[in-house]
């Protein structure tokens, strides 16, 4: 490669690095200017920002005990609920033998709190009577109106016979009708953790308190939902639309049960063609049935937005817990202690960074500016990535994450030390600085990649096998390791290529880090031997020879050993 080609390649890589930094900054700035919630200030986790702590206590009958398996399953489902809302760095753990503690950074929105508080079983019940129309349906999109049309309440009737199915109006007795008419959804009519008989009808309201229902016995349990997600509707021709819907997938048992339910409801008149999905005894949706669904795949359509469809999908997917819970307490958490720890951590990181720079100046003289530049470039990119992830993925920086960033200083320092030492080795071998930079890079990059690969592997394993704060540490460790590899390739190497053209470095100035005294000799000729300079002391030559012996390759050592044995024979 010609000198001009080397210079062009170095400038090209530096340019691409600058473009990357500018692109990251531009994306965040655009998101901030358009009011989409972007900010150059990363979101902070619970231990740094404070937040909300919710303690959930199980609702059990006298003498009933909560098993460890039930508690572990509940913790996992609640964690999935919280993660689905986009909240990161939340802490969900057990307290004692029964309780669950949920700690959420910042001020959680009402949807997140609802998902946490909604801890009873998710159930499917047919609608027998309602004061509320529906704007949703299952089966085909019929272009339902955006706002439901209230229906008049039916008059009290006396059952003529025993009910034959869950949708039979004969479930409605005079007393049940009277209770329905007297129900005021604006008042609290259910006790916390109330458990309903799944074999009997239920009088309840929707979660918004607008409509009231008489529902038949439970026909499908929420546990039979295998998956639920929000997405846009695709027409029969495969064309995408901007209409949002909620897609349901049932397991084998749920598929059969839901096929029986929709098969019975489809021919009925409204509102008996509806089925209600209840969570904690409240109706979260009550779509009408527009088709018999026998394949276990259902789609709820209606006047959904992207946000409302996701909320409903999350409720359906993570709505069923093995046991019911009630909110025992809810309180705000101060970040005072975390702030103090953050200050201590940043102080420790600053001291470590200063020591790295001092060591670089002492050991490598003028090359210290490459060290500082590499660390600054890595810091800028890492900061922008964290800010971008905070905006797009809800990532929050925790104390453990800060620890990962501090560890990254050592990883980055190790990379340029390896490279500098390889360049010095090549200079001892008698090469020019330009040649040494290229040959040293070929040797150094292998070591840098192996070292980075080990760190990245450790980070991936930690992230996959742990939860909570340890995952925060693992994430920042893995991210900074990748950034370090990129900085070594896109910044450190090209900068050294350009500096090799500068007379201050190429001439071996005493403060360049490449002078003969710093290297201990003018030229290394192999097998631990040097052509010495008159200005170099015998002690420095001896120390350099010792260093050279350490850095000999296996082939050089074997060759030196053979030469020594041959000399003894002669």
N, C-alpha and C positions, 0 to 999 in steps of 0.2 A: 504494500500500500504506500503510495507516494505521500510526501509531506502535506501537500495541498489537500489530498483526499482525506487524510487523518483530521486535518483542521475542519474541513467541511462536515465530516461525520460527527465530530464533537459538537460543533455549533448546531447541527440539526437536532441532536438529542437534547441539548439544552433548550432549544426552541420548543420542542414538543413538551418538555417539562413545564415551560412557561405557559404554553397553551392549556395544559391540564389544570394548572393552578387558576388561570383566568376563567376557564370553563366552570370549575367548581364554584368560584366566587360569583360568577354571573348567574348561575342557576339559583343560588341562594338569594342574591339581590333581586332577581326577577320575582321569585316567590314572595319576597317581602314586599316589593312594590305593588304587586297585584292583590295583596291582602289574603294570601293563601296560608298564612301562618308561619312562613319561613323566618328564620332569624339567624344572625351570626353568633348569637349566644346559645350554646348547647343547653338542652334541658338537663336538669339535675335530678338525681335519684333521691329516694327517701332519706338516706343518711346525710345528704347535703342540703336538700331543699325543705325537708319536713313533708308532712302529708297527713293521711287519715288512717287510723287504726280501727278495725272492726273485729269484735270478738263474737264468734258464732257458737252458740250452745245447742247441743242436740235435744230434740224433743222426743222423749221416750216414755213409755208407760212405766208405772211403778214396778220395780223389780227387773225391768229390762235393762240390759247392758249393751253399750256400744263396743263392737269388736274393733280390733286394730285394723283389720282388712277394710271394714266400712269407713273408718276414719281416713285411711290412706287413699281410698277411692274417692272420697269426698274432696280431699285436698287436691288431687289431680284434676278433678272436674272443675273445681273453682279456679284453679290455675289456668285451665284451658279457657274458661269464661273470660278471665281478666286479660289473658294474652290476646283473645279474639277482639277485644275493644281497642287494641293498639297500645295499651299501657305496658311499658317494659320496666324492669328492675323492681317489680312488685315482690313482696315477700308473703308467701302463704305457708304456714307451718302449724303444727299441733301445739296445744298448750295443755299440759297435764294429760289426763287419760281420755278426755272427752272433747274439749273445746278446740276450735280452729281460729287462729289469728290471721287476719288479712291486713297487710300494711301496703298502702298505695301512695306513691309519691305525688306531691302536688295536691291540687283540689280535683278529685275525680268528678266526671259529669254524672248526671242522674241515671243515664242508661247503664253505666258501669256499676253504680250502686244497686240498681234494680237487679242486675244479673247476680250480684253477690248475695243480696237479701233473698232473692227468689230461690228457695232451697228445697221446696217440697217436690212431689212427683209431678211430672208432666203427663197429662192424660187427654185422651180423645173421647168426647161425649157427644151424642146427637142432640140437636136443638129441637125441643118440643114446642116451646113458646118463647117469644122475645118481644120486647118493646123497641128493638133496634133492628134496622135493616142491615144489609151488608154491602160492602163495596169490593169484596173479594170473592174469588171462585176457584174451584179446583177442577181441572179437566181441560177446558179450552178457554181462551180469552174471548169473553163476550162483550168487551168494551164497557165494563161496569162504570157506573158514575163515580165521580171523585168523592162525593160525600154521600153517606148512607141515608136512606129514607126511613124514618121511624115507622113502625107498625103499631097499630092499636092493639092493646091487650085483649085477649080473648075473655069472654065472660066465664064465670065460674060454672063448671059442669060437674056432674056426678058420674064417675066411671061406670060404664055399662057392663064391663067385664074385666077380668084380670088382663093386664097387658101381655101381649104376645111377643113383643120385641122392645128394644131400647128406645125406639122412636114412637111408640104407641101413646096417643093422648090419654089413654086410660090410666097412665101414671098420675095424672093431675086430679087429685082429690079436691074437695071443697076447701079443706083446710090449707092445702098446698097453694090453691089459687088465691086464697085470702092472704097468705104469707107473701106471695109474689106481688099482689097489688099494694101491700103495705110497705114493701121494701123501698128504702130510700138509699140510692147508691152514693149520695153525697155524704152519708154518715158511715161510721165504722161499724160494720155488721158482722165481721168475722174476727175471731180471736186469733192472735199470733200463733202460728203453728197448728191451727185447727186441722184435724184429720177427718176427711169425709169418707163415708161408706161407699165404696166403688160399685156396690150392687143396688144402690138406691138413687133416685133422682136428686138433683142439686139445684138449689135456687142461688143465684149469684149475679155479679155484675162484671162488666169488662174492666180492664185495668185503668181506663180513663174515667170511669164512673158515669158514662153517658147512657149505657144500655143495660137492661137486666134480662136475665134468662131463666127459664126452667130447662134443665138439661137432663137427659136420660142417663142410665147407668154407663159406667166406663166400658168401652168396647176395644180400645187400643191403648196400650201403655206407651209412654214416651221412651222407655227403654228399648222399644222395638224399632226406633229410628236409628239407622246406621249412619246417615249423613244428612246434612242440610247446608245449603249455601245459597247466596244471593247472586243473581246474574241477570243479564238482559235476555229478553225473549227472542228466539229465533223462529222465523216463519217456516212453514212446511217446505218452502223452496230453498231454505238455507240462508235467507237474507236476515241480517242482524237488524234489530230495532233499538230504540232508545227507551223502551218500556222495561221497567225492572220487575222481577218476580222472585219467588222463593222456591227452590227446588228441594224436594224431599226424596230420600231413599230409605226404604224399609228393609229389615232383615226378613228371613224366610217366614217366621211367625207373623210379623207385622204385615207382610205382603198379603197373606191369606186373610187376615183379619180385616185389613183395609179394603180388600176386594169385596168382602161380604158387606161391609158398611156402605161403600159407594154403590154397590149393586142394589141395595135396599133403598138408599136415599135418592138416587137419580130420578126415579119416576114420580117422586112426591112433590107436592106443592110447597112453596115457601111458607113459613120458615123451616118446615120439617125436612127440606132437602139440604139443610145446613148441618155441619158438625162443628162443635166448638173445641178448641184446644185450650186447656186450662193449665195454669201454673200457679201454685199456691192457692188453688180454688178460684182464681180469677180468670176470666176469658181474655186471652191475648189475641185471638183471631177466631172468626167464625165464618169460614167461606162456604158458599153454596156449591153443590155437586153438579157439575155439568157433563160428567161422563163416568162410566164404570172403569175404575183403574185396577187392573188385575196384574200388572207387571211390577208393582212395588215402587214405581217411579211417579211421583206426583209433582205438580207445579201449581203453586198458589199465585194467582194473578189478581191485579186490582190497582188501586191508586197508590202504588209504592213509589218512594224515592230511593235513591241509592242508600241513604242512611237508614230509613225505616225498614227496607228489605234486609239489610245486614243485621239490624237489631233483632228482627224476628227470626232470621236464620240462626243466629247465635243462641237465642232462647230455645229453639227447637233442638239444636245440636247438643247444647250443654245444659239442658234444663232439668235433667233427672238425676237426683242424688240418691244414694242408697238409704239415707235416713233424712228426716226433716230437721232443720235448724231454725233457731230464732236469734235475732240480733240481741245479744246480751248488753253490749255497750258499743258506742262509736265516739271517738274523740280525735282531736287534732294532735299531731306529733310535731314538736319543735325540732329545728335543725341546728340548735345552738352547739351541741356537742359535735355534730358532724362538721360544722363550720370550723371549729377549733382544730379538729383532726385534719381537715383539708388544709388549713394554714400550716400545720406542722408537716404534712406531707409535701406541700409545695416548697416549704423551706428546705426539707431534706433533698428534694429533687434539684432545687437551685444550687445547694452546696455540692451535690454530686456532679452537676453540670459544670460548675466552676472548677472543681478538681480535675475533671476530664480536660478542660481547656488549658489549665495550668500544666498538666502533664504533657499535653500536646506541644505547648510552647517550649517546655524544657527539653523534650525528647526530639521534636521534629522542627523546631524553629519556625521558619516561614510557612511550612506546611500546616501549621495550626489554623491558618485562615481557611484552608480546605475543610478542616474538622468543624470549625464554627459554621461555615457555609452549609455543610452537609446536615448538621443538626438543625439549623434554621429552616432549611428546605423541608426536611422531614416533619418538623413541628408545624409548619404552615399547612402542609398537605393533610396531616393527621387531624388538625383542628377543623379544617374545612370538611373533611369526611364525617367527623363526629357531628358537626352542625347540620350537614345534609341528612344524615341518618336520624337525627333528632326530629327533623321536620317530616321526612317521608316515612320513616319506620317507627317513630315514637321512641327511639333509643334515648336512654337517660344515663348520664355519666355518674358513676358511684365512686366511693372511696376505693373500692377494689379496682375499678377501672383506672383511677388515678395511679394506683400502685403499678398496674400494667404499663402505663405510660412512662413511669420512672424507670422501670426495668428496661424499657426500649432504649433509653439513653446508653446503657451498657452494650446492648446489641448493636446499635449503630456505631458506637466507638470501636467495638471489636472488628467491624467490617473494614473501617479505614486503617486501623492498625495493621491488620493482615495485609492489606494492599500496600501500604507504605513499606513494610518490611520486605515484601517480595520485590518491590522496586529497588530497594537498597541492595538486596542480594544480587540482582542483575547488574547493578553498578559495580559491585565488588568483583563481578566476573569480567569487568572491562568494557561493558557496553556503554554507549552514549545514553543520555537521559531519555531521549525519545524512544530508543530501542528498549531501554529498561522499563519504561512506562507500559509499553505494549506487551513485552514478555512477562513482566510482573503481573499484569492484569490476567493473562491467560492462566497463570498459576494461582492467583488469588481468588478468581471467580469461582473455581471449583470448591475451595475451602469455604467461601462465603455462602454458596448455595447449600452445601452440606450442613453448615451451622444453622442457616435460616430454616432449612427443611426440618431439622430436629426440633427447633423452637416452635415451628408451625404445627408439627405433629403433636407436640405436647399440648399446645393450645386447643387443637381440635378435640383431642381426647378429653381434656378437662371440660370443654364446653358441652360435649355430648353426654358425659357421665355425671355431671354435677348440676346443681340448681342454685338460684339465688346469687349472692355476691361473687362466688367463685366463677360463675359463668361470665360475670362482668369483667373479672380479671383476665379470663381466658380469651374473651373477645378482643379486648384492647391489645393483649399480647400478640394474638394472631394477626390483627390488623397492622400493628406497628412493624411486625416482622416482614410482612409483604411490602409495606412502604419502604422499609430499610433496603430490601433487595432492589426496589425500583430506584431509590436514591443512589445506590452504589453504581447502578448501570447508567442512569440518566443524568447524574450530576457529578459524583466523585471521579469516575473514570474520565469523562470528557473534560472536566476542569483540569485534571492533571495532564491530559494531552495538550491543552492550550498553554499551561504553565511551562511545559517542556520547551516551548518556543520562546519563552521569555529569558533574556540573557541572565537575569538575576539568579534563576534556578539552573539553567543549563551550564553556566560557567562555574557552578559549585561555590557560590558565595557562602561565607561562613554562617550567615543567618538563613540560608536557603533550606537547610536540612539535608543537603546532598554534598557537602564539602568533604574532602578527603579525611580531615580530622574526625568528623562525625562518623564516617564509615570505618576509620581505623587504618585505611590503606588507600593507595591510589588505584589499585587494580587487584582483584581477586583472580588467580589463575587456576583454581581448582585444587582438590585434595587438601584443602586447608592451608594452602600456600598463597602468599601475596607478593607482588612487586611493591616494595615499600617506598615511601617518599622520604626524603632527607628530613623533612619537617615533622615527621611522625615519630614520636618517641617509641622506644623499645617496649615499654609497658603497654602502650596503646596497641602496638602491633600484636603483642602476645594476647591481649584481650580479644582483639578482632579475630585472631587465629582460632582461639577457643570458641568464639561464636560461630565461625565458619565451620569448624568441626561438627558442631551441633546441627548445622543446616545441611551437611553433606547428604547426598542421596545414597541409597543402598549400593548402587552401581559404583559411585565414587569411593565408598568405603572399601568395597571389594577390590577395586583397582588399586587403591592405596596400599591395602594389605598385601596384594600380590607383588607390588613394586618393592615393598619393604622386605619381603621374604627373598626376593631375587637379589637384593643388595646384600643381604646377610650371606647368601650362598657364594657370591662373588668374593 
